[in-house]
Amino acid sequence: MINKPKGYKSPLERIKDPAVRRRVDEKKRDIYLSTLLIEEMKKHRLSVRKLADRAHVSPSTIQSIRSGEAENIGLGKLERILGLVGRTIDFPPIGDMASDTTGSK
């Protein structure tokens, strides 16, 4: 049997902490957005510079999204960028979100 350091928590135990869970969920969203943008840029044959020019943002903004490191990108910018690759931002109605978290409809 392996001795664990005092205070050790397994990843499954740590994920129960709401703050840890929130950070994990945020990182998953960053990865999803990054993957989506990379795939759509390939499909539309857009370089970082070309997409940045068309969206009126800096190439570093596009690159930060692609790398999953984007922070504080405004909704308008993100909407322009995604619109140029044929994607939209969609927000489910509040009622739908509430029913999803409770498991009932």
C-alpha positions in Angstrom: 0.0 0.0 0.0 1.3 3.5 -0.9 1.5 6.1 1.8 -0.2 9.3 0.7 1.0 12.7 2.0 -1.0 14.2 4.8 -3.9 16.2 3.3 -3.7 14.4 -0.1 -6.9 14.4 -2.1 -7.4 12.4 -5.2 -8.5 14.1 -8.4 -12.0 12.7 -7.9 -12.1 14.2 -4.4 -10.7 17.6 -5.6 -13.3 17.9 -8.4 -16.0 18.0 -5.8 -14.8 21.4 -4.6 -16.9 24.0 -6.4 -14.0 26.3 -7.1 -11.9 23.5 -8.6 -15.0 22.3 -10.6 -15.5 25.8 -12.0 -11.8 26.1 -13.1 -12.1 22.7 -14.8 -15.3 23.7 -16.6 -13.7 27.0 -17.7 -10.7 25.2 -19.1 -13.0 22.7 -21.0 -14.8 25.7 -22.6 -11.5 27.2 -23.6 -10.4 24.0 -25.2 -13.7 23.6 -27.0 -13.6 27.1 -28.4 -9.9 26.7 -29.4 -10.6 23.4 -31.2 -13.7 24.8 -32.9 -11.8 27.9 -34.2 -8.9 25.9 -35.5 -11.1 23.4 -37.3 -13.3 26.2 -38.9 -10.2 28.2 -39.9 -8.9 25.1 -41.7 -12.2 24.5 -43.3 -12.4 28.1 -44.6 -8.7 28.3 -45.4 -8.2 31.3 -43.2 -4.8 32.2 -41.6 -4.6 33.9 -38.3 -3.7 37.2 -40.0 -6.5 37.0 -42.6 -9.2 36.2 -40.0 -7.9 39.0 -37.7 -8.0 41.5 -40.6 -11.6 40.5 -41.5 -12.8 40.5 -37.9 -11.0 43.8 -37.2 -9.1 42.3 -34.2 -5.4 41.8 -33.7 -3.7 38.6 -34.8 -2.8 38.0 -31.1 -6.5 37.9 -30.2 -7.1 35.1 -32.7 -3.9 33.3 -31.6 -4.9 33.6 -27.9 -8.3 31.9 -28.7 -6.6 29.2 -30.8 -4.2 28.5 -27.9 -6.9 28.4 -25.3 -5.4 31.3 -23.4 -7.9 34.0 -24.3 -9.1 36.2 -21.5 -11.6 39.0 -21.4 -12.5 38.9 -25.1 -15.7 40.9 -25.5 -18.8 39.2 -26.8 -18.9 41.5 -29.8 -15.4 40.5 -30.9 -16.1 36.8 -30.3 -19.3 37.1 -32.3 -17.5 38.7 -35.2 -14.8 36.1 -35.2 -17.1 33.2 -35.1 -19.5 34.7 -37.6 -16.7 34.9 -40.2 -16.2 31.1 -39.9 -19.9 30.4 -40.0 -20.6 29.9 -36.3 -22.9 31.8 -33.9 -23.1 32.2 -30.1 -26.3 30.7 -28.8 -27.6 31.2 -25.3 -30.3 28.7 -24.1 -33.3 30.2 -22.4 -33.0 30.5 -18.6 -35.8 28.0 -18.0 -34.0 25.4 -20.1 -30.8 25.8 -18.1 -32.6 25.4 -14.8 -34.4 22.3 -15.9 -31.1 20.8 -17.1 -29.4 21.2 -13.7 -32.3 19.7 -11.8 -32.8 16.9 -14.2 -36.5 17.5 -14.7 -38.4 19.3 -17.4 
